[in-house]
Amino acid sequence: MTQGKTSKLIRIGIFYDGSYFFKVSNFYKFGHPRGARLSFEGIHNFVRSKIAELEDVDQQYCHIVEAHYFRGRLSAQTASQTDQLEKERIFDDVLIKSGILTHYLPLDETNFPRPTEKGIDVLLSVESLDLAYQKQFDVVVLVACDGDYVPLVKKLNGIGTRVMLLGWDFSYEYDTESGSRRKEQTRVSQSLINVVTYPMMMSQLIDDRSLQRDRLVNGLFVG
């Protein structure tokens, strides 16, 4: 153990807002010079390292004991008709190999091909708070951007669980399948940033020129 550091075990639970994560990963693949998708393994390594630093413990005492991914999902019939079924299965394999448990709700396909997602923020909040009580997490990590998660963070703060936020601000344009141009833009809610214990603005870290050779930052990407 490094001199001066404590040996207390830090139990970490990480919770992904899947729709947000997917948009961020698409940005780095199609709208950023990195040209690569985000790596779950790299994110988990980054989380353990940063929490060890912030909690003043050796990384060997920081363990991700739960990891969960929440997202809306097309019906099997629609996914099959739009050639999404195989892609979803491949992505499920990635999540399984990364030790991440999945939680899906059906998408509202009324306005297809632009289905809407409902209730994911509520499901994530309920599950993460329940698990925080059960597992006694020391730190909960949220991969999210929405101010709707502020009440969750306040509840977690109230039971003594620190919260780390992994957030990305980004904006880019891309070509749709119909040939038109579409702009994708997302900013992390300032109210969410203000209530967490450890706000990590990942977009700033990744673009920091002094960290271009940083192992943890480069490890955030596949390949």
Contacts in CASP RR format, 6 or more apart in sequence:
PFRMAT RR
TARGET T0000
AUTHOR 0000-0000-0000
METHOD contacts of the structure
MODEL  1
MTQGKTSKLIRIGIFYDGSYFFKVSNFYKFGHPRGARLSFEGIHNFVRSK
IAELEDVDQQYCHIVEAHYFRGRLSAQTASQTDQLEKERIFDDVLIKSGI
LTHYLPLDETNFPRPTEKGIDVLLSVESLDLAYQKQFDVVVLVACDGDYV
PLVKKLNGIGTRVMLLGWDFSYEYDTESGSRRKEQTRVSQSLINVVTYPM
MMSQLIDDRSLQRDRLVNGLFVG
1 7 0 8 1.000
1 58 0 8 1.000
2 58 0 8 1.000
5 56 0 8 1.000
5 57 0 8 1.000
5 58 0 8 1.000
6 56 0 8 1.000
6 57 0 8 1.000
6 61 0 8 1.000
7 57 0 8 1.000
7 58 0 8 1.000
7 61 0 8 1.000
8 57 0 8 1.000
8 61 0 8 1.000
9 61 0 8 1.000
9 63 0 8 1.000
9 138 0 8 1.000
10 51 0 8 1.000
10 52 0 8 1.000
10 55 0 8 1.000
10 57 0 8 1.000
10 61 0 8 1.000
10 62 0 8 1.000
10 63 0 8 1.000
10 138 0 8 1.000
10 139 0 8 1.000
11 63 0 8 1.000
11 65 0 8 1.000
11 135 0 8 1.000
11 136 0 8 1.000
11 137 0 8 1.000
11 138 0 8 1.000
11 139 0 8 1.000
12 47 0 8 1.000
12 48 0 8 1.000
12 51 0 8 1.000
12 62 0 8 1.000
12 63 0 8 1.000
12 64 0 8 1.000
12 65 0 8 1.000
12 137 0 8 1.000
12 138 0 8 1.000
12 139 0 8 1.000
12 140 0 8 1.000
12 141 0 8 1.000
13 64 0 8 1.000
13 65 0 8 1.000
13 66 0 8 1.000
13 67 0 8 1.000
13 68 0 8 1.000
13 128 0 8 1.000
13 131 0 8 1.000
13 132 0 8 1.000
13 135 0 8 1.000
13 137 0 8 1.000
13 139 0 8 1.000
13 140 0 8 1.000
13 141 0 8 1.000
14 43 0 8 1.000
14 44 0 8 1.000
14 47 0 8 1.000
14 64 0 8 1.000
14 66 0 8 1.000
14 67 0 8 1.000
14 68 0 8 1.000
14 140 0 8 1.000
14 141 0 8 1.000
14 143 0 8 1.000
15 67 0 8 1.000
15 68 0 8 1.000
15 70 0 8 1.000
15 124 0 8 1.000
15 127 0 8 1.000
15 128 0 8 1.000
15 140 0 8 1.000
15 141 0 8 1.000
15 142 0 8 1.000
15 143 0 8 1.000
15 144 0 8 1.000
16 67 0 8 1.000
16 68 0 8 1.000
16 69 0 8 1.000
16 70 0 8 1.000
16 100 0 8 1.000
16 143 0 8 1.000
16 144 0 8 1.000
17 70 0 8 1.000
17 71 0 8 1.000
17 120 0 8 1.000
17 121 0 8 1.000
17 124 0 8 1.000
17 142 0 8 1.000
17 143 0 8 1.000
17 144 0 8 1.000
17 145 0 8 1.000
17 146 0 8 1.000
17 149 0 8 1.000
18 69 0 8 1.000
18 70 0 8 1.000
18 71 0 8 1.000
18 120 0 8 1.000
18 143 0 8 1.000
19 71 0 8 1.000
19 72 0 8 1.000
19 117 0 8 1.000
19 120 0 8 1.000
20 143 0 8 1.000
20 144 0 8 1.000
20 145 0 8 1.000
20 146 0 8 1.000
20 186 0 8 1.000
21 38 0 8 1.000
21 69 0 8 1.000
21 143 0 8 1.000
22 71 0 8 1.000
23 184 0 8 1.000
23 186 0 8 1.000
24 38 0 8 1.000
24 167 0 8 1.000
24 168 0 8 1.000
24 170 0 8 1.000
24 186 0 8 1.000
25 37 0 8 1.000
25 38 0 8 1.000
26 37 0 8 1.000
26 174 0 8 1.000
26 184 0 8 1.000
27 168 0 8 1.000
27 170 0 8 1.000
27 172 0 8 1.000
27 184 0 8 1.000
28 34 0 8 1.000
28 35 0 8 1.000
28 36 0 8 1.000
28 37 0 8 1.000
28 38 0 8 1.000
28 206 0 8 1.000
28 221 0 8 1.000
29 35 0 8 1.000
29 36 0 8 1.000
29 37 0 8 1.000
30 172 0 8 1.000
30 174 0 8 1.000
31 172 0 8 1.000
31 174 0 8 1.000
32 170 0 8 1.000
32 172 0 8 1.000
34 206 0 8 1.000
34 221 0 8 1.000
35 221 0 8 1.000
36 221 0 8 1.000
36 222 0 8 1.000
36 223 0 8 1.000
37 221 0 8 1.000
37 222 0 8 1.000
38 220 0 8 1.000
38 221 0 8 1.000
38 222 0 8 1.000
39 219 0 8 1.000
39 220 0 8 1.000
39 221 0 8 1.000
39 222 0 8 1.000
39 223 0 8 1.000
40 67 0 8 1.000
40 94 0 8 1.000
40 95 0 8 1.000
40 98 0 8 1.000
40 100 0 8 1.000
41 98 0 8 1.000
42 216 0 8 1.000
42 219 0 8 1.000
42 220 0 8 1.000
43 143 0 8 1.000
43 166 0 8 1.000
43 220 0 8 1.000
44 64 0 8 1.000
44 67 0 8 1.000
44 98 0 8 1.000
45 216 0 8 1.000
45 219 0 8 1.000
46 216 0 8 1.000
46 217 0 8 1.000
46 219 0 8 1.000
46 220 0 8 1.000
47 64 0 8 1.000
47 141 0 8 1.000
47 164 0 8 1.000
47 166 0 8 1.000
48 59 0 8 1.000
48 62 0 8 1.000
48 63 0 8 1.000
48 64 0 8 1.000
49 59 0 8 1.000
49 216 0 8 1.000
50 164 0 8 1.000
50 198 0 8 1.000
50 200 0 8 1.000
50 216 0 8 1.000
51 62 0 8 1.000
51 139 0 8 1.000
51 141 0 8 1.000
51 164 0 8 1.000
51 198 0 8 1.000
52 58 0 8 1.000
52 59 0 8 1.000
52 61 0 8 1.000
52 62 0 8 1.000
54 164 0 8 1.000
54 198 0 8 1.000
55 62 0 8 1.000
55 138 0 8 1.000
55 139 0 8 1.000
65 135 0 8 1.000
65 137 0 8 1.000
66 101 0 8 1.000
66 131 0 8 1.000
66 135 0 8 1.000
66 137 0 8 1.000
67 98 0 8 1.000
67 99 0 8 1.000
67 100 0 8 1.000
67 101 0 8 1.000
68 100 0 8 1.000
68 101 0 8 1.000
68 102 0 8 1.000
68 103 0 8 1.000
68 124 0 8 1.000
68 127 0 8 1.000
68 128 0 8 1.000
68 131 0 8 1.000
69 95 0 8 1.000
69 100 0 8 1.000
69 101 0 8 1.000
69 102 0 8 1.000
69 103 0 8 1.000
70 103 0 8 1.000
70 104 0 8 1.000
70 105 0 8 1.000
70 120 0 8 1.000
70 123 0 8 1.000
70 124 0 8 1.000
70 127 0 8 1.000
71 102 0 8 1.000
71 103 0 8 1.000
71 104 0 8 1.000
71 105 0 8 1.000
71 117 0 8 1.000
71 120 0 8 1.000
72 104 0 8 1.000
72 105 0 8 1.000
72 106 0 8 1.000
72 107 0 8 1.000
72 117 0 8 1.000
72 120 0 8 1.000
73 79 0 8 1.000
73 88 0 8 1.000
73 104 0 8 1.000
73 105 0 8 1.000
73 106 0 8 1.000
73 107 0 8 1.000
74 82 0 8 1.000
74 84 0 8 1.000
74 88 0 8 1.000
74 107 0 8 1.000
74 109 0 8 1.000
74 115 0 8 1.000
75 106 0 8 1.000
75 107 0 8 1.000
75 109 0 8 1.000
76 85 0 8 1.000
78 84 0 8 1.000
78 109 0 8 1.000
78 112 0 8 1.000
79 85 0 8 1.000
79 88 0 8 1.000
82 113 0 8 1.000
92 102 0 8 1.000
95 102 0 8 1.000
103 123 0 8 1.000
103 124 0 8 1.000
103 127 0 8 1.000
105 117 0 8 1.000
105 118 0 8 1.000
105 119 0 8 1.000
105 120 0 8 1.000
105 123 0 8 1.000
107 115 0 8 1.000
107 116 0 8 1.000
107 117 0 8 1.000
108 115 0 8 1.000
108 116 0 8 1.000
108 117 0 8 1.000
108 118 0 8 1.000
109 115 0 8 1.000
110 116 0 8 1.000
121 146 0 8 1.000
121 148 0 8 1.000
121 149 0 8 1.000
124 144 0 8 1.000
124 149 0 8 1.000
124 152 0 8 1.000
125 149 0 8 1.000
125 151 0 8 1.000
125 152 0 8 1.000
128 140 0 8 1.000
128 142 0 8 1.000
128 152 0 8 1.000
128 156 0 8 1.000
129 152 0 8 1.000
129 155 0 8 1.000
129 156 0 8 1.000
131 137 0 8 1.000
132 140 0 8 1.000
132 156 0 8 1.000
132 159 0 8 1.000
132 161 0 8 1.000
133 159 0 8 1.000
137 161 0 8 1.000
138 161 0 8 1.000
138 162 0 8 1.000
139 161 0 8 1.000
139 162 0 8 1.000
139 163 0 8 1.000
139 164 0 8 1.000
139 197 0 8 1.000
139 198 0 8 1.000
140 156 0 8 1.000
140 161 0 8 1.000
140 162 0 8 1.000
140 163 0 8 1.000
140 164 0 8 1.000
141 163 0 8 1.000
141 164 0 8 1.000
141 165 0 8 1.000
141 166 0 8 1.000
142 149 0 8 1.000
142 152 0 8 1.000
142 153 0 8 1.000
142 163 0 8 1.000
142 164 0 8 1.000
142 165 0 8 1.000
142 166 0 8 1.000
142 196 0 8 1.000
143 166 0 8 1.000
143 167 0 8 1.000
144 165 0 8 1.000
144 167 0 8 1.000
144 192 0 8 1.000
145 167 0 8 1.000
145 168 0 8 1.000
145 186 0 8 1.000
145 187 0 8 1.000
145 188 0 8 1.000
145 189 0 8 1.000
145 192 0 8 1.000
146 189 0 8 1.000
146 192 0 8 1.000
147 189 0 8 1.000
147 191 0 8 1.000
147 192 0 8 1.000
149 189 0 8 1.000
149 192 0 8 1.000
150 189 0 8 1.000
150 191 0 8 1.000
150 192 0 8 1.000
150 195 0 8 1.000
153 163 0 8 1.000
153 192 0 8 1.000
153 195 0 8 1.000
153 196 0 8 1.000
154 195 0 8 1.000
156 162 0 8 1.000
156 163 0 8 1.000
157 163 0 8 1.000
157 195 0 8 1.000
157 197 0 8 1.000
162 197 0 8 1.000
162 198 0 8 1.000
163 195 0 8 1.000
163 196 0 8 1.000
163 197 0 8 1.000
163 198 0 8 1.000
164 196 0 8 1.000
164 197 0 8 1.000
164 198 0 8 1.000
164 199 0 8 1.000
164 200 0 8 1.000
165 188 0 8 1.000
165 192 0 8 1.000
165 193 0 8 1.000
165 196 0 8 1.000
165 198 0 8 1.000
165 199 0 8 1.000
165 200 0 8 1.000
166 200 0 8 1.000
166 202 0 8 1.000
167 188 0 8 1.000
167 199 0 8 1.000
167 200 0 8 1.000
167 201 0 8 1.000
167 202 0 8 1.000
167 203 0 8 1.000
168 186 0 8 1.000
168 188 0 8 1.000
168 201 0 8 1.000
168 202 0 8 1.000
168 203 0 8 1.000
169 186 0 8 1.000
169 187 0 8 1.000
169 188 0 8 1.000
169 201 0 8 1.000
169 203 0 8 1.000
170 184 0 8 1.000
170 185 0 8 1.000
170 186 0 8 1.000
170 203 0 8 1.000
171 183 0 8 1.000
171 184 0 8 1.000
171 185 0 8 1.000
171 186 0 8 1.000
172 183 0 8 1.000
172 184 0 8 1.000
172 185 0 8 1.000
173 181 0 8 1.000
173 182 0 8 1.000
173 183 0 8 1.000
173 184 0 8 1.000
174 181 0 8 1.000
174 182 0 8 1.000
174 184 0 8 1.000
175 181 0 8 1.000
175 182 0 8 1.000
176 182 0 8 1.000
188 201 0 8 1.000
193 199 0 8 1.000
193 201 0 8 1.000
202 220 0 8 1.000
205 211 0 8 1.000
205 217 0 8 1.000
206 217 0 8 1.000
206 220 0 8 1.000
208 217 0 8 1.000
211 217 0 8 1.000
212 218 0 8 1.000
END
